[in-house]
Amino acid sequence: MIAPSRPFIHDDFLLRSEPARELYHEYAERMPILDYHCHLPPADVAADRRWENLTQLWLGGDHYKWRAMRSNGVDERLITGDAPDRDKFQAFAETMPYLLRNPMYDWSHLELARYFGILERLTPGTAQAIWDQTRAQLARPECSARGFMRRSRVQLVCTTDDPADSLEHHLRLRAEGGDVRMLPTWRPDKALALDRPDFWNAWLDRLGAAAEMDVRRYDDLLAALARRHAFFASAGCVLADYGIETVPEAEPCTARKLAAIFAKVRGGGMATPAEVAQFRAEMLFECGRMDAAANWTWQIHYGALRNNNTRMHRALGPDTGYDSIGDWPVARAMARLFDRLDAEDALPRTIVYTLNPGDNEVLGTMIGNFQRGPMPGKMQFGSGWWFNDQKDGMRRHLEALSQLGLLSRFVGMLTDSRSFLSYTRHEYFRRLLCDLLGGEIADGQLPNDLPWVGGIVRDICYHNAARYFGFDLGQTA
């Protein structure tokens, strides 16, 4: 029985057995973090940004919190509008008691505990005291963007960057040196957006300017991407990422047909749905070849049904909390894409993430089709993503990966976040991993060999990713 005085966040939070507690505290807790996929603004890292209050730090761009507040009936003015910061914080505090079993409740209290030493629960009645305490602490030197990363033992982060980006903030930070490292990640999603001709054409102009060439033909697009790909590599990039609804299923497309599709849309026309699918399928293939040639890892995030609320999309734009899980078919098209690349010995190291947990077993078996030495776990089933980076989603991911592949070769957790406090998600994942394995040791389902299982825990938390991505980390943990 939990003592009444015990705080919600305590040393053994989520750890329900003695082996789980030993695995976490002895093997996982102090491991460094390699955050190989996030959406931190590079400018904030380079400038070592500071915040005045918890509203700016917590609510400024967190669509998870915005969705919860909307579900609680909070007026948009107190979410993304022009209300004072203190009023917005109060509105979130008044939402907290209704977040029972929502991961936001756990994450928020973990962040208060780890970064501000606050173990008291956030409620409407404690909001003022917590506001005052956090505001005073945010004035301290260690409460900056890089300060939070250091306190979380973050060795390296990989941001998410457009091919037309100058990478000026990455280059600035690298020139400064220091203990916080940030690498870019190649994210060429806009190259696939020819179903939105005005947007796509404007982006092609920006890409051409960055590559210092005109992009008027399909071959020009590939050449411009290749130039920028090389530039990203020179800035230390070793990862690519593709955010797509699903891997498109399309009939084979000749070079002549691709050139015609490109020319039609570049000239202001509209591609048919079949042409869009053909173009995207071929672009993914070409991008995979490019990433493999550079010895990069490519990540494929699929399954998000985005911007569902037209009215609010017009008012606020994308990534504001109006996305949901989609349910497109994926298995056959994904197998075809991977097989085509594998046949040319051009399939990169691959991490696939699904937003739909109904595809967990699909991906658990799909990656096994294309594993290939000498790299252990070349094909990875990526961690629970977005709506799945919570207790049930993480456990279901770990179960599918364990039953259908090699959990011991998994490259571990990431934040996928815009928040500098979201590194508690690594702690959350590590606690759940240790609870799963420790519980099975306690039940006799796994051998009672803590050094062996603990070594696997350390690998999943850190060492597998360090080896897999080939980061230049110097001395490792």
HELIX and SHEET records of a PDB file:
HELIX    1   1 GLU A   18  LEU A   23  1                                   6    
HELIX    2   2 TYR A   24  ALA A   28  3                                   5    
HELIX    3   3 PRO A   42  ALA A   47  1                                   6    
HELIX    4   4 LEU A   54  LEU A   54  1                                   1    
HELIX    5   5 THR A   55  LEU A   59  3                                   5    
HELIX    6   6 HIS A   63  SER A   71  1                                   9    
HELIX    7   7 GLU A   76  LEU A   78  5                                   3    
HELIX    8   8 ASP A   85  THR A   95  1                                  11    
HELIX    9   9 MET A   96  TYR A   98  5                                   3    
HELIX   10  10 PRO A  103  PHE A  116  1                                  14    
HELIX   11  11 ALA A  127  GLN A  137  1                                  11    
HELIX   12  12 ALA A  145  ARG A  151  1                                   7    
HELIX   13  13 GLU A  168  GLU A  176  1                                   9    
HELIX   14  14 ASP A  189  LEU A  192  5                                   4    
HELIX   15  15 PRO A  197  ALA A  211  1                                  15    
HELIX   16  16 TYR A  218  SER A  234  1                                  17    
HELIX   17  17 ALA A  255  ARG A  266  1                                  12    
HELIX   18  18 PRO A  273  ALA A  293  1                                  21    
HELIX   19  19 THR A  310  LEU A  316  1                                   7    
HELIX   20  20 ALA A  331  ALA A  343  1                                  13    
HELIX   21  21 PRO A  357  ASP A  359  5                                   3    
HELIX   22  22 ASN A  360  MET A  366  1                                   7    
HELIX   23  23 ILE A  367  ASN A  369  5                                   3    
HELIX   24  24 TRP A  386  ASN A  388  5                                   3    
HELIX   25  25 LYS A  391  LEU A  404  1                                  14    
HELIX   26  26 LEU A  407  ARG A  409  5                                   3    
HELIX   27  27 THR A  424  ALA A  442  1                                  19    
HELIX   28  28 LEU A  450  ARG A  458  1                                   9    
HELIX   29  29 ASP A  459  HIS A  463  3                                   5    
HELIX   30  30 ASN A  464  PHE A  469  1                                   6    
SHEET    1   A 3 ILE A  33  ASP A  35  0                                        
SHEET    2   A 3 VAL A 154  CYS A 158  1                                        
SHEET    3   A 3 ARG A 181  LEU A 183  1                                        
SHEET    1   B 4 LEU A 239  ILE A 244  0                                        
SHEET    2   B 4 THR A 297  TYR A 302  1                                        
SHEET    3   B 4 ARG A 349  THR A 354  1                                        
SHEET    4   B 4 MET A 379  PHE A 381  1                                        
SHEET    1   C 2 ALA A 304  LEU A 305  0                                        
SHEET    2   C 2 SER A 324  ILE A 325 -1                                        
END                                                                             
